[in-house]
Amino acid sequence: DPAEQEVLIDEQLHSPEGLAVDWVHKHIYWTDSGNKTISVATVDGSRRRTLFSQDLSEPRAISVDPLRGFMYWSDWGYQAKIEKSGLNGVDRQTLVSDNIEWPNGITLDLLNQRLYWVDSKLHQLSSIDFNGGNRKMLISSTDFLSHPFGIAVFEDKVFWTDLENEAIFSANRLNGLEISILAENLNNPHDIVIFHELKQPRAADACELSAQPNGGCEYLCLPAPQTSSHSPKYTCACPDTMWLGPDMKRCYRGVYFTEVSDLGTKTHTASAGWACTPLTVIALLCMSGYLIWRNWKRKNTKSMNFDNPVYRKTTEEEDEDELHIGRTAQVGHVYPAVSIPCWERQVV
């Protein structure tokens, strides 16, 4: 019903192409080929974060596995590939990078743990397991796969759309046989999605099962990939302009640095309202004491400086036994600047 359509996100978008819904944790994931990013947001669009903005050329299709905490996407750019990562953006890895050109659509068989994709340049339909192994090419045909785009799998069938044939096809997902046309004379059939309780099985939301609301996260609570029995169930995330604090739950605007150098003390701030810890004050007092002691030491030091082509000797005190020899006019060792971080608290 068009009357029930609602705009969720309309900012910082360029060319959104692939979209997937995490029905367990109530998040949406999408690819943007214009921004060359992969992002996540709550289903109401109120909270979002960019997960990937590097090593993406033409990201297109995306699918999620909330049961195991992973997402998968295709990239049909110069170096075409299929990749996967945790739903929180960690543990990124490439599954397919050879014999692949235009992977337009991908889909997941959660029950049998296999990924299927169509390649519109090679005119192929293939599959791999969730770790990238056991690769199989099921169909290779310029007739039935003239320009495949969307793909879905359910029970023993695999379905795909074809832009050039303007049709929807199906075949046996195990051997690629029994190809048939389900619908034809369509107008640009791009994607195909199947809704069924077997396709979207129920599972526990770890963020909601936590003792604290939203897993204790101030902003986003994202499921973590389940690679072992010791894997965390979720991690917290902040908006793109903020970072997680030391507690890994609350979000902060930036970092404050106090820089101590030979020329004195400089303070750099990104915004107002900074609060430093007592440890910072103690560190500054220690550093100030050291600088005072070193300056006193300099006044009681003989120095000999060699600057080519003329060598000079300067004597400041006759009673000191220390001698410093250097190739420049600066005396002693140059100590690097010391940066001491503090956090700025900001409610999001």
Secondary structure by P-SEA (a helix, b strand, c coil): cccccccccccccccccbbbbccccbbbbbccccccccccccccccccccccccccccccbbbbccccbbbbbcccccccccccccccccccccccccccccccbbbbccccbbbbbbbccccccccccccccccccccccccccccccbbbbcccbbbbccccccccccccccccccccccccccccccbbbbbccccbbbbbcccccccccccccccbbbbccccccccccccccccccccccccccccccbbbbbbbccccbbbbbccccccccaaaaaaaaaaaaaaaaaaaaaaabbbbbbcccbbbbbbccccccbbbbcccccccccccbbbbbbbbbbcc
